[in-house]
Amino acid sequence: MKYFFVALTFLTRIPICNKSSYTKEDFQKCVFFFPIIGLIIGGILWGSYILLEMIFPRPVTAALLLLIYVLLTGGLHLDGLIDTVDGIYGGMTPQRRLEIMKDTNPGAFGVLGAVVVLLVKYSVYAQMDPRMLIFLVAAPVLGRQSMVWMQVFYPYARREGLGKLFSSYNNISLFGVTTGITIVILFALAQIEGLYIFLSAGVFCFLLAGRLSRLLGGLTGDTYGAACELTEIFALLAALIIV
């Protein structure tokens, strides 16, 4: 259970204990629980939506649900998205892009990217109906699974960094176990439609990861966060089309 709590502490703001008490090995092994953490986040969003819709109109419910998501994750992945967008659009070489991404001050490109992502997510939340609610649970699972795929199949672009703690390059057992867990969760939630979402989100994730890796000479912790956010949104949009 220790590795589960490491993953829960890092990926959410649910108070467990201090991250500084964990070792690098703990961070590497906790990645096996990323899809489970996504399921917990999705479950909280699902329950929150059910309760909020009893009280507020749907647009207000969508806005509050977005707020709950940001508070629950601490904006961790949004921060990665901002840095990634800043680097990709602000630099001309891989080295310069990585330098920009390391800057803690958000740039105009990154802020604009975060606004667009939040706006799209809000618009999807505002379109929720009983058939779509199950994908409110599934999307965070796919978002966290996308980070696992990127860690396994793409090298880390820096010699050091927060994402380096989770270094799992070429860890095929990690890929197999987490992918299997994700498939089981998606099928249990939505049967064949869940598998369609899984496959489409997987293709999107690998296309995104390949593009980012070419631009940066590898991936970083920021790109993991960006992929999580974008894969989540892609899964929700795909669900709108399929359902």
N, C-alpha and C positions, 0 to 999 in steps of 0.2 A: 504493500500500500504506500510505501514511502515515495516511490516514483510517481504514483498517481497524484500525491499531494504536491510534489515538485511541479508537475505539469499544471495542476490547478492554480497554484500560487503564481506561476509565471504568466499564464495565459488569461487569468481573470484577476479581479480585485476582491475576490472572496477571501477574507482574512483567515489564513491558516497558520503560518509561521514565517520567520525571516528567511528570505532567499539566500542570505549570506552564509547560512549554516549548511548549505548544500555544496557538494563537490562537482567537478566537471563530469565525472562518471554518472552522477545522479542526473544531471541535465541530459546527458546522452541517452540514458535508458528511459527517461520520462517521456521521450518522443513516442514510445509505443502507446501512450495514453492520449495522444492528441485528438483522435476521433471521438473518444469518450468525453473529453472536455467539451468538444463541439456539441455533443449530444446534450450535455448539461446546460450549456448556454442556450441551445435551441429550446430545451424544455422550459427554461425560465422565461424565454421570450413568448413561447406558446401560452403558458399560464398567465403571464402578464397581459397578453392581448385579450384573452378570454375575460379577465376581470375588468380591464379598462373599457372594453366595448359595452359592458353592462352600464357604465356610468357616462361615457363621453361619446360624442359623434365620432364617426370613423376617422376624419382628418386629424382630430385632436388625439385620438388613440394612436394613430400612426406616428405623430410627432413625439408623444410620450414614450412609445415603444423604442423609437430611435434614441431618445435620451437614455433609456434604461440600458440599451445595448452599449452605448458609449461609456456609461458609468461602470457597467459590468466588466468591460474589457480594459477600462482605463485609457481608451484611445490608443492602445499599443500598436495596433495594426494600421490605424489611420496615420500615426506618426511615421511609420515605415513607408506608407503610401506617399505622404508629403515629401519625404526625403528622396524617394525613388523618382518621382515626377520631376523634382527640382534638378536632380542629377542628369536624368535622361535628356531633358529639354534645355538645360543650362550649360552643358559641356559638349565639346567636340571630340574628345578622346576618352578612352576608358579611364585613364588616370585622372583626368580633370573631372569626369563625372563622379568618380569615387570620392574625390576631394570635396566636391560640392555636397554630396550626400552625407559626409561626415560633419558638415557645418550644422550646429544645433539651431541656427536661426532659420526659420522657414522662409522660402522665397515665394515670389508671386505665382510661379508655375505650380508649386506644391499646394499652396492654399487654394488655388483655383481647382486643382484636381480633387482635393478633399471636398470642396463645396459641391462639385458635380456628382461625386460618388454619394455623398449624403442625400443630395436631392433625388437621385435615381432610387436610392434605397427607400427614402420616404415615399416616393410615388408608388413603389411596389407595395409597401406596407399599407398604403391607403386603398389599394385594390384587393386586399385580402377578403376572402370569403371562406366558408367552412371547408371547401375542397382544397383551398390553398394553404390552410393552416399547417398541415402536416409538413409542407416544404419550408415553413418557418423554422421547423426543427431540423430538417435535412440540410439546409444551406450552411449553417455553421459547422456541421460535420465535414462537409466537403471543403469548406474554407480551411479548416485545420489540417485535413488530409493533404491538401495541396502543398502545405509547407513541408510535410514529410516527403512527398515526391521530389520536391525541389532539393531537399537536403541529400537525398539518396543519389539522385542522378546528375547533379551539377556541382562542380567543385566550388569551394568558397573563394571569393575574389580577394580577400584580404589575408594578411598574416595573422591578424588578431581582430577581435571584435566580439560583441555580445552573441551574435549568431554562431561564432566559432565554438561556443560552449556546447552547441547541439550538433557538432560536426558528425555526420553520419554518412559520408560519401561512400558509395558502393556497398552499403549495408543492405544486402538483398533480403535478409530475414526481416528487417524492419519494414521494408517495402511490402513483403508478402503478408505479414501479420496485420499491419494497419490497413492495407487495402482490403484484406478479407473482412476485417471488422467493419469497415465502411460499407462494403457491399451488403453484409448482413443487416446493418442498420437501415440502409436505404431500401432494401427489399422488404424488411419488416414494416417500415413506415408506409411505403407506397407501392409495393409489389413491382410490376413491370414498369410502371411509370418512374419509380425510383431508380431502376436500372438505366432507363433512358437518360435521366438527369445525371446519374453517375458517369456514364460514358461521355456525354457531351461536355460535362464539367472537366473530366479528365483530359479530353482533347484540348479544351481551351487552356487548361493549366500548363500543359506541355508546350503548346505554341507560345504562350506568354513567357514561360521560363527560357525557352530556346532563344527568343528575341532578346530578353534581358541579358542572358549570358553572353550573347555575341556583342552587345553594346558595352558590357562592363568587364568582360574577360572572366566571368564567373558570377556567382550570386552572393548576396550579403543578407544580414538579418533584416535590413530595410526591405529588400525585395521579397523576403518571406512574408512580411506583413502586408505588402502591397498585393501579393498574390492571394493572400487570405481574403482580403476585402473584395478584390475583383472577382475571384472565383465564387464567393458568396453571392455577389450581385448577379453574375452570369447564371448561377443555378436558379435563383429566384425568377429571372427573366425567362429562362428556359421552361420553368414550371408554369409560368403564365401562358406560354404558347401551348404547351402540351396539355395542360388541364383545361 
